[in-house]
Amino acid sequence: MRGSVFDGQAMDSAEIAALKKQHEEEIAAIREETDKAIRDRDEIIGKKDEIIENQRAEIEALRRQLSGIGALLTPMGNGSAPHDHIQEVNPRTGVKRSCPLPSTAPSSSEGNVVDSSTSSEMSPPAKKKKPAAPTKKSRRNPIVKNDSSTQPTAPRLSGPSEISPCVQGISSFMESNMQSPASSGQNLSKTRKRNILSSISNPDPSQATKMKKTSSYARKRAGTSKENLENSGPSEAICCNICKQGDLEYHVSNLFCHQSTVESCRIQAGDEYFEAASKTYCKPCFEKTSYKRCKKFTHRSQATEKMLQCRTCKKHFHKVCVLFLGDHDMYVCSACQEPSPRKSVEDIPGTDQSKWMEKDVNDDLWRTQSQETAEKHHIFIRTMNSSRTEEEMKEQIPQEYLKEFKEMYGDKFEYNERTICAFQKIDGTDVLFFVMFTQEYKDLHGKNWVIIDYLDSVPLCNPIDRKGEIFGTILNSYLAYMGLIGFTHAHFWAKPPKQGDDYIFHIHPAYQIFHGQIDLQNWYQKSLEIGKRKRKIADFHTSDAEYNSETIKQPTELHVFKDNVWAFMLDWAKWAVNEKRSKKEQKKLVPHEDFMAKLRMLMEKHGKEVFYIDLVKPNDEVANGDGELKHIVMGDRDKFLNECGDNHWEWFDLRSAKYSTAAVIDMYFKKM
């Protein structure tokens, strides 16, 4: 059929003409709309061009003003331009940067009061994001691995900060304001453990792991610590004669968010956080609260490295660059005067244990290497503390089972604390790279136990590609020695900290990647297998092979030591039961069946994290002649971390690690 078909009927010529006219009208309307859109676009582009021209004029005016300022500053001697070292290349990061002009921005640890009822949006502060080190038993033994990536290139020069409508406060490098469960290095009491747990609304008590025992330095309030604000605030436009950099900010470790019920929730360096009702919150958690007034902070250090001036030549140096530990006002550089000798690792007296371990570790690692390589990479082992101590049983065991545990163990635990450190000389300077805190129990139910309490390391040893082997060799050497002096069993909980947390070392390198839970378990599995093959240990297994969680009937069947995994799980089990009880019911003893049900659940969940080791029995037992070697700082993990944090002893890179190691050795002799 010819023509068009519409609604099933043929159309005549009049209808076709009408449709054609309608179509042409629609096309004309579309063209008109298109032309209007093009005109609007051209008008917007014209306005943008005008704005750009205005901005260019403003920039040119600023340039002229800066040129005038530069002309005023030019006569600095020999007709040279001010800061002729501008655009020096940072030797540590490779980033070009100039020394800062005097800062006029305020530097304060006090935050601004913010009324969140009227200001829901807050302008973020200028911040420097850098990759971010736990707390009691987030425990245990965080051997950490080093990513192959290079050092971060983010600069650390301090300068004027961007000021938002509510001026940003700057925190020190402390963690949160929560009550410190280990304040001033005191032992973590059972009551204080329960107080912490009760403040966390979390149905799974094991999620509270990281909140258990953090260093007291890390819990101090922002702005109230012994911060030693060495170069905070405005400073002269000067640069270090060695690194060619100006003011260098210290680094910060993670803060804990009070509201968080998630292990991984942290306030990292450069993040915003809020303080309300004496509690610290990360931004996401604070937005979920109902507080109307708060203080807003940026998590960064307001302190900078001390810049020394030589009394003779008047040149400037960072005290970290020159490893200077004396009176700042008496500094004379090495070019003007022979420097006074510092204490070194060789000056720390060796003990029977450290001498045996040092020989064993170096023989094991370098036996196939040349003598030159062995001497270059020699590892020094030192026992920095070995002392008797005790812990009341009531501080470790829930009231419901205290009587039974006292019948088995007595009224208190008695044990020896030991601190083992490993050093290496790099470019002729001592570097501390491995620390281990242990407990040693004699004749506990007919067995002599070794507990690896804390273990931490930094990838600042050589050769770097063998760092994991070095750490494992030191661990196995310690276990072998303890077997020689009559110990039969060892035990530890492999529980890693979160990236950016402090553990033993204050401020790990930003490029150091912490192991996750599975990777850490696998690392220990591999290291212990090597130790077994070399006859450093007899055998090992995890707690799921040690205990059958389904058949265990009483908590007294567990091996409980001071602050070990089972001491915490007993407390967690009670906390989990009480969480579902009324306040009136919580005053009564926890029902045994409910308690055991929670305990079995926790044992099953954490079974593969807990290691048990059988030590090698010697043919002839070696006498341990170490005796008492008590040190008030090196004998306590929290006190050591406090000392490092308060004095800014960091292991952020090799430069800071050399200075911090020198400071630790100096402190060791001064606080014996």
Helices and strands as residue ranges (DSSP letters): E 5-6, E 9-10, H 13-73, E 88-89, E 96-97, E 112-115, G 136-138, E 145-146, E 169-171, G 183-185, H 190-198, G 205-211, H 216-219, E 255-256, E 266-267, E 272-276, E 279-282, H 283-286, E 293-299, E 307-309, E 316-318, H 319-322, G 328-330, G 345-347, H 352-366, H 371-376, E 379-392, G 393-395, G 399-401, H 402-409, E 412-426, E 429-444, E 447-457, G 464-466, H 467-484, E 489-493, E 512-513, H 517-533, E 537-542, H 543-546, G 555-557, H 565-578, H 583-586, H 592-606, G 607-609, E 610-615, H 637-646, H 654-670
